[in-house]
Amino acid sequence: MIYLYAVIDRPSAPIPATIGLCGAATDALQYRDIAAVISPLTTTQIQATEDNLWRHEMVLEELMTDRSVLPVQFGAVFTDELSALAVMDERYADFAANLNRVRGRVELGLRALWDDPLASSPDSQPSDDAVDGRAYMLDRVRKQRDLQARRQEAEAFAETIHGSIARLADESGYRLQVSPSPYLNGAYLVKREAVATFRQEVETLASTYPKLCLLCTGPWPPFSFVNGKQTEDTEGNEKWRLQPTGSTSR
Amino acid sequence: MSESVLREKNLALLDLLDRILDKGVILRGDITISVADVDLVYLGLKVLLSSVDTVERIRGIANQALLEAAAKG
């Protein structure tokens, strides 16, 4: 049984000696000019505990230091090397293309929370007994308009925030949640040498908008940029938008 | 550990969960993993980060992804 962490390039260069899940040393399983990073498993009972999740992440971060890494979602377990190689064969073109896309780049995350001035406006509840149909409908219309206005305002501000840092990234995307309070969760694929500039820009944002609560995390392996998920996910009131930004993508 | 350091640490964990369970290359392995512990990690975070109202939503997305993966596998 083997656990698979990542797909990497430069298979001829030895991978850093790291301990993976269950205390087992990691190894590279080469296929053509790429490789899968694996470790043997003695149990099928791998669980998504905090420790195991960080262990998986640590293996990826060690690999990131000297090569391109496609992080694999937690929980890829194969019966043997042959079974893992079959997947490498099947998806080789996709993996090779993505390794090229993310080469020399890391992912940075940004969470931004801010106050929504319209949200705090008192909600004039019509009293239960004195409400006629017309007043009720007008009230419904007013609430709907308020929500619409809040959404537009949040979207405009999100574009401002996202736009000012997305220009430093080769690709980027974000989700926006409007209620109960506006919340932006963004991901940015940034060249290694641009990481410091990116962080600087986040600090500039923080000082420009003192009421904005910002948290920049990373560098992460490029989790958000390896599936080519260009779809717009409109679940509830959030959107996940990925788009190439900047002039030098690819 | 100060409260703010603890909070940052947990937000980093939230960012990790958001990525490691919901994003990344999806490989359909031969065996599926237990989803139960993910619930525990997210629930623990929900208690610690009660002001971050998105934990529940992200947990929902991650569980959905895992359940879909399990259904496919």
Chai-1 contact restraints between the chains, C-beta under 6 A:
chainA,res_idxA,chainB,res_idxB,connection_type,confidence,min_distance_angstrom,max_distance_angstrom,comment,restraint_id
A,T44,B,I31,contact,1.0,0.0,6.0,A-B,restraint_1
A,I46,B,I33,contact,1.0,0.0,6.0,A-B,restraint_2
A,Q47,B,S34,contact,1.0,0.0,6.0,A-B,restraint_3
A,Q47,B,D37,contact,1.0,0.0,6.0,A-B,restraint_4
A,A48,B,D37,contact,1.0,0.0,6.0,A-B,restraint_5
A,A48,B,V38,contact,1.0,0.0,6.0,A-B,restraint_6
A,T49,B,D37,contact,1.0,0.0,6.0,A-B,restraint_7
A,E50,B,V41,contact,1.0,0.0,6.0,A-B,restraint_8
A,L53,B,I20,contact,1.0,0.0,6.0,A-B,restraint_9
A,E57,B,L16,contact,1.0,0.0,6.0,A-B,restraint_10
A,L70,B,V25,contact,1.0,0.0,6.0,A-B,restraint_11
A,P71,B,G24,contact,1.0,0.0,6.0,A-B,restraint_12
A,V72,B,G24,contact,1.0,0.0,6.0,A-B,restraint_13
A,V72,B,V25,contact,1.0,0.0,6.0,A-B,restraint_14
A,V72,B,L27,contact,1.0,0.0,6.0,A-B,restraint_15
A,Q73,B,G24,contact,1.0,0.0,6.0,A-B,restraint_16
A,Q73,B,I26,contact,1.0,0.0,6.0,A-B,restraint_17
A,F74,B,I20,contact,1.0,0.0,6.0,A-B,restraint_18
A,F74,B,L21,contact,1.0,0.0,6.0,A-B,restraint_19
A,G75,B,I33,contact,1.0,0.0,6.0,A-B,restraint_20
A,A76,B,L27,contact,1.0,0.0,6.0,A-B,restraint_21
A,A76,B,G29,contact,1.0,0.0,6.0,A-B,restraint_22
A,V77,B,G29,contact,1.0,0.0,6.0,A-B,restraint_23
A,V77,B,I31,contact,1.0,0.0,6.0,A-B,restraint_24
A,F78,B,G29,contact,1.0,0.0,6.0,A-B,restraint_25
A,F78,B,D30,contact,1.0,0.0,6.0,A-B,restraint_26
A,T79,B,D30,contact,1.0,0.0,6.0,A-B,restraint_27
A,S83,B,D30,contact,1.0,0.0,6.0,A-B,restraint_28
A,V87,B,L27,contact,1.0,0.0,6.0,A-B,restraint_29
A,G109,B,D15,contact,1.0,0.0,6.0,A-B,restraint_30
A,P180,B,D53,contact,1.0,0.0,6.0,A-B,restraint_31
A,Y183,B,T54,contact,1.0,0.0,6.0,A-B,restraint_32
A,L215,B,L11,contact,1.0,0.0,6.0,A-B,restraint_33
A,T217,B,A12,contact,1.0,0.0,6.0,A-B,restraint_34
A,T217,B,D15,contact,1.0,0.0,6.0,A-B,restraint_35
A,F223,B,R19,contact,1.0,0.0,6.0,A-B,restraint_36
A,F223,B,K23,contact,1.0,0.0,6.0,A-B,restraint_37
A,F223,B,G24,contact,1.0,0.0,6.0,A-B,restraint_38
A,S224,B,K23,contact,1.0,0.0,6.0,A-B,restraint_39
A,V226,B,V25,contact,1.0,0.0,6.0,A-B,restraint_40
